[in-house]
């Protein structure tokens, strides 16, 4: 029985390996982000800094924008950091991204320092504020049922994104209200 179980596991191992990206396929390109879009359902109706009611939303989504010509060459890790109204780090995300039109959205890749492979984001070209840009749906910050609501962490938050290897980051503000 034990020998049969080991042989079964060995037979399944190659199938698991085929679903993972090779680490070298994410060699970083030092693209600089051009902005971050902050959104939720229902969307913000305020002019300027987007505002979201913690009573009405489940989470807040962050989409990182890059120049339109970056879609094919964008590879590496996007680092996102979300800060509370008092400038304390609330949560950080690492998002592997791989451009090149491979169509392998949802694949996974090992990332140093993480015990499990992370999902690879696929960049796409979209029109944002009337301008063609490369966008990466990077992460979502849960709001409902978290310490944001339990501890009344209301006010103006900010999120910073930086592509690994790029010396500069981009930043966006958003307001969380009761």
C-alpha positions in Angstrom: 0.0 0.0 0.0 2.8 2.4 1.0 4.7 1.6 -2.2 1.5 2.3 -4.3 1.0 5.6 -2.6 4.6 6.7 -3.3 4.4 5.7 -6.9 1.1 7.6 -7.2 2.6 10.8 -5.7 5.6 10.5 -8.0 3.3 10.1 -11.0 1.4 13.3 -10.0 4.5 15.4 -9.4 5.2 16.4 -13.0 1.6 17.6 -13.5 2.0 20.0 -10.6 5.4 21.2 -11.9 3.8 22.1 -15.3 1.4 24.6 -13.7 4.2 26.7 -12.1 6.1 29.4 -13.9 9.9 29.1 -14.0 11.5 31.6 -11.6 13.8 32.9 -14.4 10.7 33.9 -16.5 10.1 36.7 -14.0 13.4 38.4 -14.5 12.6 42.0 -13.4 12.3 44.9 -15.9 12.7 48.3 -14.2 9.5 49.8 -15.5 8.2 52.7 -13.5 4.5 52.8 -12.6 2.6 55.9 -13.8 -0.2 55.7 -11.2 -2.6 53.6 -9.2 -6.3 53.3 -9.7 -8.4 52.7 -6.5 -11.8 51.2 -6.9 -14.6 49.4 -5.1 -18.2 48.3 -5.6 -20.2 50.5 -5.3 -17.8 53.0 -6.9 -16.7 56.3 -5.4 -18.8 59.3 -6.4 -16.6 61.9 -4.8 -14.5 64.3 -6.8 -10.7 64.2 -6.2 -9.7 61.6 -3.6 -12.0 58.5 -4.0 -14.1 57.8 -0.9 -15.7 54.5 0.1 -18.1 53.8 2.9 -16.9 50.8 5.1 -20.6 49.9 5.5 -21.2 49.6 1.8 -18.1 47.8 0.4 -16.4 44.5 0.9 -13.0 45.4 -0.4 -10.9 48.0 -2.2 -9.1 47.1 -5.4 -5.8 48.5 -6.6 -4.8 48.5 -10.3 -1.3 49.7 -11.0 -0.7 51.6 -14.3 2.3 51.7 -16.5 3.1 53.3 -19.9 1.2 51.6 -22.8 4.4 50.2 -24.4 5.3 48.3 -21.2 2.6 45.5 -21.7 5.0 43.1 -23.6 8.1 43.6 -21.5 6.7 44.0 -18.0 8.1 41.2 -15.8 9.0 40.9 -12.2 7.4 41.8 -8.8 5.2 44.7 -7.9 5.4 45.7 -4.3 2.3 47.4 -2.8 2.2 49.0 0.6 -1.1 50.2 2.2 -0.9 52.9 4.9 -3.5 53.9 7.5 -4.5 57.6 8.1 -1.8 57.8 10.7 0.9 56.6 8.2 1.3 53.1 9.8 1.9 50.2 7.4 -1.4 48.3 7.4 -0.7 45.6 4.8 1.8 44.9 2.0 1.4 42.8 -1.1 3.8 41.2 -3.6 2.4 40.6 -7.0 4.4 38.6 -9.7 3.7 40.0 -13.2 4.6 38.7 -16.6 3.8 40.4 -19.9 4.6 39.2 -23.3 1.1 38.2 -24.4 1.6 34.7 -23.1 -2.0 34.4 -22.0 -0.9 32.5 -18.9 -3.1 34.5 -16.5 -3.6 32.7 -13.3 -0.4 30.6 -13.4 1.7 30.5 -10.3 5.4 31.1 -9.6 7.7 30.6 -6.6 8.7 33.9 -5.0 11.7 33.9 -2.5 10.5 34.4 1.0 7.0 33.0 0.4 6.1 29.4 1.4 3.7 28.9 -1.5 3.8 30.0 -5.1 2.0 33.3 -5.9 -0.5 33.9 -8.7 1.0 35.6 -11.7 -0.8 38.8 -12.9 -1.1 39.4 -16.6 -0.8 43.0 -17.8 -3.3 44.3 -20.3 -3.6 47.6 -22.3 -6.6 49.7 -21.4 -7.8 53.3 -21.8 -7.6 55.1 -18.4 -8.6 58.8 -18.2 -8.5 59.0 -22.0 -5.0 57.7 -22.3 -3.8 54.2 -23.4 -1.9 52.5 -20.5 -0.8 49.1 -19.4 -2.7 48.0 -16.3 -2.1 45.3 -13.8 -4.9 44.3 -11.4 -2.6 44.0 -8.4 -4.5 43.4 -5.2 -7.6 43.9 -3.1 -7.7 45.2 0.5 -10.5 43.6 2.5 -12.5 46.1 4.5 -15.6 44.4 5.7 -15.1 42.4 8.9 -11.5 43.6 9.4 -9.8 45.9 12.0 -10.5 48.8 9.6 -14.1 48.6 10.8 -13.5 47.2 14.3 -11.0 49.9 15.2 -12.7 52.7 13.3 -9.6 53.3 11.0 -11.5 56.0 9.0 -9.8 58.8 7.2 -7.4 59.3 4.2 -5.3 56.2 3.5 -2.6 55.9 0.8 -1.2 53.1 -1.2 2.3 53.0 -2.8 3.4 50.7 -5.6 6.9 50.0 -6.9 8.1 47.7 -9.6 11.1 45.7 -8.3 14.3 47.2 -9.7 12.7 50.7 -10.2 14.1 53.5 -8.1 10.8 55.3 -7.8 7.3 54.4 -6.7 3.8 55.8 -7.4 1.2 56.7 -4.9 -2.6 57.2 -4.6 -4.8 58.3 -1.8 -8.3 57.1 -0.9 -10.7 57.8 1.9 -12.5 55.2 4.1 -15.6 56.5 5.8 -18.0 55.0 8.2 
